[in-house]
């Protein structure tokens, strides 16, 4: 099942179920409003009613899709988590971490799946990173690897946009270089966990202006999704709607200096989860 937040032609924000080339409006179904995070919190209870709801059907092409979760409490990312990516970084003199390397993306960076990405005036080293995003569905702490899947609501496509010089020089904690406004586009909708056979066997690809830059499978992760949830929940309580960006494969722009420029169009796709596409614009 795929659940979206969308804006109608009249400017109203609704939550809907994606059915083919239409989105079925769920507003009012079981008290559902405009927050998909609220739906995620009660997803186990609402699942059957959502799946059979027959609200107004809007043509998907006519709707503006929004970030599925616009108000998570946490947006976290893991660095250097694909074997091939770690190898390319090592060639550039960046050592492979010996444990999971996590950072914050401030929630103010969130953007919709087709929103513009703003290249900041303070940097010419803005990079792309296609990633599988995991949305937490249950409040949890100290989750075992074996139980980790039970706390996942679903998955999204993430572009973990990164400002490289701010990561390496201006703010080596990563947080600032990962958190510029608009640098967290994800979507296009939330694909619920029950619709994904194996999150560790998905193809993910990214193109810039039609040129393929990244092409990998999630089975190249060093720490898989369940390892990540177990590790994080050792430290902190994970809340419904929290978003985890689970790492990017090789092919980023940094090793070759192929950074993003205004006018570029970045397209990211994960099999079964959909496509996001964002145009780069200069900061005004």
C-alpha positions, 0 to 999 in steps of 0.5 A, a space after each residue: 500500500 502506498 500512502 501520500 500527502 498531496 495538495 489539491 488545486 484549491 490548496 488543501 492538503 490531504 492524505 490519500 492512498 495511491 491506486 494506479 494513476 489516481 490517489 484516493 482521498 482518505 480525509 475523514 476516513 477514521 478521522 484522518 486529517 492532513 498528517 501522515 505521521 498521525 496515520 503512521 502512529 495508528 497504522 496497524 489499527 487503520 490498515 484495513 479501513 484505509 485499504 478499502 476506503 472509497 473516497 474521492 479519486 483525484 488524478 495523480 498527475 494533477 496533484 502536487 505531491 508533498 513530503 510524506 512525513 513533513 513533521 518527523 521528530 528526527 531525520 537521521 542519516 548513516 554515512 559510509 554504509 555501502 561497501 562500494 561507496 566506502 571503497 571509493 571514499 578510501 581511494 580519496 583518503 577517507 577511512 572506512 568507519 569501524 562502527 555505524 556513523 550517524 548524523 542529524 539532518 535537521 527537519 527544516 531541510 525536508 522538501 517534497 519529492 518534486 520540489 526544487 533543491 537550492 544550491 547555497 551561495 556559500 558553496 560550490 560543492 553540493 552533492 547528491 546521494 540516493 538512499 533508501 529511507 525507512 519510516 519508523 511506525 512504533 515508539 520503541 527503545 532497545 529493539 533487537 535486530 530480530 524485532 526491528 522489522 516490526 517497528 517499520 511503517 514503510 519506506 521512501 526514496 531519499 536524496 541526502 543532499 550534501 554540501 561537501 566543503 561544509 562537511 569536511 571543513 566548516 562543520 566536521 560534525 556533518 550536521 550543518 553540511 547535511 541540513 541546508 534548507 531543501 536538502 532533504 527531499 523524499 517521497 514520492 509516497 510512503 510504501 508500507 512495509 507489508 508491500 516490500 518483500 525484502 528491503 535488502 534486495 532493492 535496486 536504487 538508481 540516480 541520474 543527473 540530467 539523464 546521465 546515470 550516476 548511481 546504480 546499486 542494490 541495497 544488499 551492498 549495505 555494510 549495516 543493514 536496516 535491522 542493524 541500524 534500528 537496533 543500534 540507534 534504539 540502544 541510544 534513543 527512543 525512536 518515534 512514529 514518523 522518524 525518518 532514517 536515511 540508510 546510506 548511499 552507494 558509490 557514484 557520488 559527485 565528490 570523487 570526480 568533482 561532478 557537483 550539482 549546478 543550477 539547472 541540473 535535474 536530479 532523478 532518484 528511483 528505487 524499485 517498487 517505491 517510486 521516483 523523486 525528481 528535483 531541479 537545482 536552482 541558485 539561492 536568491 
